[in-house]
Amino acid sequence: MSKKAPIKVKDPTTGKEVQLAPEKVWTLAPKGRKGVKIGLFKSPESGKYFRAKVPDDYPA
């Protein structure tokens, strides 16, 4: 498994902007429409998981 590049996201548990690499990336798309890429991140301070949008050109 390749190491994913970090992305700047807002951590909802602390409210801070942090550079994190997603643990998992997938596309969320309604039927017949273009979707968005979602990443699963883990907060470094609280240890809680959260989801955030990642750029469309980010590798899945």
N, C-alpha and C positions, 0 to 999 in steps of 0.2 A: 504494500500500500504506500503510495507516494505521500510526501509531506505537503499539505496544502498551504498556500500563501495566506498570511494574515490579512484581515480586512478591518477597517475602522468601523466599529458599530457602537451604538449606545446601549450600555448595560442597564436594563430596566430595574434591576434590583438595587443598584447604587446610584443610577442617574449619570454616570460618567461615560465619556467617550473612551473606548479602549481598543487596542489592536489585538484581535483574536483570530485564530484559525478555526474554521468550522470543523466539527467532528463528523458531520454528515451534510451532504447537499442534495437536494432533490427539486424537481419542477412541480409546481402546484398550478394546474390548469383546468378551468372549467371546460366542459365538452364543447368543441368547436371554436374555442377562443385561444388566443395566445396567453401563455401563463407567465408566472414569475418564478425565479429561483429562490428557494428558501434554504437557510443554513441553520444547523443546530449548534449552539455555542454553549460553553460552560463558563459561568462567572468566576473569575479568579479570586474574588473576595468572599462571596457568599457560598460558592460551590453549586448554586442552583443552575439548572439548564433553562435556556430561552431560545426562541426562534427569531431570526431577523432576515430581511431581504438581502440577497447578495447580488452583485452585478450579473447581467445576462450573459456576459462573455466568460464568467468564472467556470472552470472545468468541474464537471459533476463527478 
